[in-house]
Amino acid sequence: MANSCTKRLAGKIVFITGAAQGIGRATALRCDDEGAEVIATDLNFEKLKELQSERSSIKIDTLDVTKSEDVKAMITEKYPQLNVLFNCAGYVFNGTIETTTEKDWDRSFDINVKSMFCTSQTCIKLWKEKGVAGNIINMASVASSIKGATNRCVYGATKAAVIGLTKSIAIDYVGNKIRCNAICPGTIDTPSLNDRMKATGDYDKSRTDFITRQKLGRLGAPEEVASMFVYLASNESNFVTGTCFTIDGGWSI
Ligand SMILES: NC(=O)c1ccc[n+]([C@@H]2O[C@H](COP(=O)([O-])OP(=O)(O)OC[C@H]3O[C@@H](n4cnc5c(N)ncnc54)[C@H](O)[C@@H]3O)[C@@H](O)[C@H]2O)c1
């Protein structure tokens, strides 16, 4: 827990999607430590309640990021004061171009990219009206956007799109002092990663394979990504926009 003299996110109101587990959850806790007001949203209300029972100061709300009207209504009617948006919700679909259906493609783009279009568009409209120097941090990935990853055709395409979206927002709103950056993690030890390992039928081998591709010889922790987020959400990074921050244990070297 940061002490009151060093709270790096004092005055920040951080709205997080996909905050019930993994990187989003770790970030919600860390932002709270750093003095931010935190709004944690997710599809999974049960898990959000667990988060709130651990940290009652975090506000929780159910939000499916694929429901554009709900996204717009929640941000404009309930949390118009937010000044940092973390687009973290995401979904990994495994497959090559041959095994990916059009439905898989559309679903992946809806969750991983269109959701960010909608949250970001809503926030930018509000921030421009009020003259707020807002800040958007988008969750991309090293997988397929920076480094080729086998069997991640549509996932990689969505995360590359996130990088493009990030640069587009950054260049269009730099004059409004609205910043936008992306985080590109390598393999991070989260519940969904563990589910994917179990689904292979050989958890131990799958875990070893994932560890091996990180040249530092281990998986990343969600808290390590949260540390990078704190820098990007804070005023320490006020001169940083339109950039992708890789945190991948050396995978992409
Ligand atoms: N874990 C990794 O190795 C890794 C690496 C690179 C990037 N990422 C990205 O980081 C983000 C978080 O991944 P993670 O592994 O920490 O978490 P996770 O996959 O374990 O959890 C994702 C959370 O998003 C929520 N979610 C899914 N669909 C949603 C929707 N439609 N609306 C709202 N919430 C929804 C889930 O309920 C869940 O709580 C994702 O965008 C993922 O692509 C993860």
The ligand as a MOL file (V3000), in Angstrom:
LIG
                    3D

  0  0  0     0  0            999 V3000
M  V30 BEGIN CTAB
M  V30 COUNTS 44 48 0 0 0
M  V30 BEGIN ATOM
M  V30 1 N -2.8710 -13.1150 -19.7110 0
M  V30 2 C -2.0480 -12.8960 -20.7150 0
M  V30 3 O -1.0730 -13.6260 -20.9420 0
M  V30 4 C -2.2560 -11.7000 -21.6110 0
M  V30 5 C -1.2350 -11.3440 -22.4960 0
M  V30 6 C -1.4170 -10.2600 -23.3410 0
M  V30 7 C -2.6130 -9.5370 -23.3020 0
M  V30 8 N -3.5870 -9.9350 -22.4500 0 CHG=1
M  V30 9 C -4.8290 -9.1530 -22.4570 0
M  V30 10 O -5.0720 -8.6370 -21.1800 0
M  V30 11 C -6.4800 -8.5110 -20.9800 0
M  V30 12 C -6.8590 -9.1990 -19.6990 0
M  V30 13 O -6.4880 -10.5520 -19.7880 0
M  V30 14 P -6.2440 -11.4200 -18.4750 0
M  V30 15 O -5.5990 -12.6960 -18.9380 0
M  V30 16 O -5.6240 -10.5960 -17.4310 0 CHG=-1
M  V30 17 O -7.7060 -11.6510 -17.9340 0
M  V30 18 P -8.7150 -12.8740 -18.0760 0
M  V30 19 O -8.8110 -13.3070 -19.4990 0
M  V30 20 O -8.3780 -13.8870 -17.0430 0
M  V30 21 O -10.0290 -12.0900 -17.6850 0
M  V30 22 C -10.6680 -11.2590 -18.6120 0
M  V30 23 C -11.8180 -10.5620 -17.9190 0
M  V30 24 O -12.5520 -9.9040 -18.9460 0
M  V30 25 C -13.9170 -10.1660 -18.7250 0
M  V30 26 N -14.6680 -10.0940 -19.9630 0
M  V30 27 C -14.6380 -10.9650 -21.0180 0
M  V30 28 N -15.5350 -10.6000 -21.9410 0
M  V30 29 C -16.1240 -9.4590 -21.4820 0
M  V30 30 C -17.1340 -8.6070 -21.9840 0
M  V30 31 N -17.7500 -8.8560 -23.1460 0
M  V30 32 N -17.4850 -7.5280 -21.2420 0
M  V30 33 C -16.8900 -7.2690 -20.0580 0
M  V30 34 N -15.9440 -8.0620 -19.5070 0
M  V30 35 C -15.5600 -9.1410 -20.2210 0
M  V30 36 C -13.9800 -11.5630 -18.1120 0
M  V30 37 O -15.1840 -11.7750 -17.3920 0
M  V30 38 C -12.7410 -11.5510 -17.2210 0
M  V30 39 O -13.0240 -11.0800 -15.9220 0
M  V30 40 C -7.1390 -9.0840 -22.2220 0
M  V30 41 O -7.4470 -8.0350 -23.1200 0
M  V30 42 C -6.0600 -9.9690 -22.8010 0
M  V30 43 O -6.1960 -10.1470 -24.1850 0
M  V30 44 C -3.4430 -10.9780 -21.5910 0
M  V30 END ATOM
M  V30 BEGIN BOND
M  V30 1 1 1 2
M  V30 2 2 2 3
M  V30 3 1 2 4
M  V30 4 1 4 5
M  V30 5 2 4 44
M  V30 6 2 5 6
M  V30 7 1 6 7
M  V30 8 2 7 8
M  V30 9 1 8 9
M  V30 10 1 8 44
M  V30 11 1 9 10
M  V30 12 1 9 42
M  V30 13 1 10 11
M  V30 14 1 11 12
M  V30 15 1 11 40
M  V30 16 1 12 13
M  V30 17 1 13 14
M  V30 18 2 14 15
M  V30 19 1 14 16
M  V30 20 1 14 17
M  V30 21 1 17 18
M  V30 22 2 18 19
M  V30 23 1 18 20
M  V30 24 1 18 21
M  V30 25 1 21 22
M  V30 26 1 22 23
M  V30 27 1 23 24
M  V30 28 1 23 38
M  V30 29 1 24 25
M  V30 30 1 25 26
M  V30 31 1 25 36
M  V30 32 1 26 27
M  V30 33 1 26 35
M  V30 34 2 27 28
M  V30 35 1 28 29
M  V30 36 1 29 30
M  V30 37 2 29 35
M  V30 38 1 30 31
M  V30 39 2 30 32
M  V30 40 1 32 33
M  V30 41 2 33 34
M  V30 42 1 34 35
M  V30 43 1 36 37
M  V30 44 1 36 38
M  V30 45 1 38 39
M  V30 46 1 40 41
M  V30 47 1 40 42
M  V30 48 1 42 43
M  V30 END BOND
M  V30 END CTAB
M  END
